[in-house]
Amino acid sequence: MGKSAERCPYCGSHVPVVKTDTVPALPDENYKGNKIGAMRYQRLLCPVCGRRGDRMVLLGITRWEGMEPE
């Protein structure tokens, strides 16, 4: 079983991500002034009680030292 940062709110078991879809962000999308590179939609499934959950994760653009921003 893979890593799981989430616990099931019903039974308390560790819940792994069973499916991930990544969608590129629109060119001017940002969060608190930081550019967003993509949005990751994750499907979670509790292996004990079978409850399902959905989670969205924002992926920021990495800023490298000495590189000009786009």
N, C-alpha and C positions, 0 to 999 in steps of 0.2 A: 504494500500500500504506500502511496506517495505522501508527501508532507501535507499536513492539515493545520491551518492556523485558526480554524473556526471550530466551535463546539456546537453540537445540536442543542437548540433551546428546549427541546422536549425531553431528551434522555441523557444529555451531557456527554455523549460520545464524540470523539474527534471525527470531523466530517471532511473527507477529501473532495477535491474538485474532480468531477468526472468528464467534463467537457469545457473547452475554452474556445471562444471565438474572439478574434482581434480585428477591430475596425479602425482604419486610419481616421484621425481627427480632421476636421475642416481646417484650412490654412490659418484662420484667425482665432481658433478656439483657444481659450486660456483659462487658467484657474488662479485667481489672485495674482495676476500679472505674469504667471509662468506659462509658457507655451505647452500645449498638450500634443503629444505625438500620435497617440492612439488611445482607444478605449477597449478594454478587455472585458468581455462578458463571460462569467464563469457559472457553470451549473454545478451545484453541490448536492450530494446524495448521502444521507446518513446510512452507514452499513448496518446499523443495529435496528432502528425503527422504520427506516425507509422514507423519512421526511425529506422533502426536496427544498432547495433554496436557490436563489439567483443573486449574484453579486456583480457589481460593475467596479472595475478598477481603472483609474486614470493613469496613463503612462506618460510621464513628462519627457521632454527632449533634454538630453544630456548636454550640459555646458562644459566644454573643454577649455582648459587654461590655454591662453595664447591664440585661440580660434575666434574669429569674428562671428557674431551672431547673424543669423539669416535675416 
